[in-house]
Every structure is written in structure tokens, then in C-alpha cells.
Amino acid sequence: MLKSVEGVFKNGAIELSEVPSDVVESRVIVTFLEAKPVQFTPQIMYFGMFADSNQQSTEEDFKIAEFHGDFGDELDWS
């Protein structure tokens, strides 16, 4: 059986994003992926930002303002 689980190597340890429920003990192969910097462009949508433009908010505006968790807060936002 092959099962892939994403994780992060930090401070000499591997932290899995999920614990496989059906695996008690198994051999593993660890592959380190190329580290890519996280590019985060904060964009804040606020009430009335289109008040002067006679334009209503679009679905794209709300996608820009959508919260995706704080990177590195070690909380599971999935």
C-alpha cells in the first residue's frame, strides 16, 4: 500500500499535516521538495470601499478578502 501525506520538516522533525488512520507502523521514504517562498499579498476589503464608484462588490472582491489562515500559526485551517 502506498499513501502520501503532506508535512513540513522543521527543527529536525517532520510534522505531518494529517495522521493516517489506517497505518500503525510502516517504512517511509521522505522526499524534500524545493523550498519556495510563500508569496502573500495582503489585501483588505472594507465596508464602503466602492461607495464613490457606483460599483457593487463582486464575487472576486470577496475572494480577495477571504481568510486562509495564518501561515505558521500551527493551527489546522483545513
C-alpha positions as CSV (number, residue, x, y, z in Angstrom):
1,M,0.0,0.0,0.0
2,L,1.3,3.5,-0.8
3,K,-0.1,6.5,0.9
4,S,1.1,10.1,0.6
5,V,0.8,12.6,3.4
6,E,2.0,16.2,3.2
7,G,4.1,17.6,6.0
8,V,6.8,20.1,7.0
9,F,10.4,19.5,8.1
10,K,11.1,21.9,10.9
11,N,13.6,21.9,13.8
12,G,14.9,18.5,12.8
13,A,11.5,16.8,12.9
14,I,8.8,16.0,10.3
15,E,5.3,17.4,11.2
16,L,2.6,15.7,9.2
17,S,-0.4,17.7,8.1
18,E,-2.6,14.6,8.9
19,V,-2.1,11.4,10.7
20,P,-3.0,8.4,8.6
21,S,-5.8,6.5,10.4
22,D,-5.1,3.1,8.9
23,V,-1.3,3.0,9.4
24,V,0.2,1.8,12.7
25,E,3.7,1.2,11.5
26,S,5.3,1.4,8.1
27,R,8.5,2.1,6.3
28,V,8.7,5.5,4.7
29,I,10.5,7.5,2.1
30,V,11.0,11.2,2.7
31,T,11.4,13.4,-0.3
32,F,12.4,17.1,0.3
33,L,10.7,19.4,-2.2
34,E,12.2,22.6,-3.4
35,A,11.5,25.3,-0.9
36,K,9.5,28.1,-2.4
37,P,8.9,31.3,-0.5
38,V,5.3,31.9,0.3
39,Q,4.1,35.0,-1.6
40,F,1.4,36.7,0.4
41,T,-0.1,40.0,-0.8
42,P,-2.4,41.3,1.9
43,Q,-5.4,42.9,0.5
44,I,-8.1,44.2,2.8
45,M,-11.7,44.8,1.7
46,Y,-13.6,47.2,3.9
47,F,-17.2,48.3,4.1
48,G,-17.9,51.1,1.6
49,M,-14.7,50.8,-0.4
50,F,-16.8,51.1,-3.6
51,A,-19.1,53.8,-2.3
52,D,-17.7,56.5,-4.6
53,S,-17.5,54.4,-7.7
54,N,-21.1,53.3,-8.2
55,Q,-19.8,49.8,-8.4
56,Q,-21.1,46.9,-6.3
57,S,-18.8,44.3,-4.7
58,T,-18.2,41.3,-6.9
59,E,-17.5,37.7,-6.0
60,E,-13.9,38.3,-6.9
61,D,-13.7,41.1,-4.3
62,F,-14.8,38.6,-1.6
63,K,-12.3,36.0,-2.9
64,I,-9.6,38.6,-2.3
65,A,-10.7,39.2,1.2
66,E,-11.2,35.5,2.1
67,F,-9.3,34.3,5.1
68,H,-7.0,31.3,4.5
69,G,-5.5,31.0,8.0
70,D,-2.2,32.5,9.3
71,F,0.8,30.7,7.9
72,G,2.9,29.4,10.6
73,D,0.4,29.6,13.5
74,E,0.4,25.7,13.7
75,L,-3.4,25.5,13.6
76,D,-5.2,23.3,11.1
77,W,-7.4,25.5,9.0
78,S,-8.4,22.8,6.6
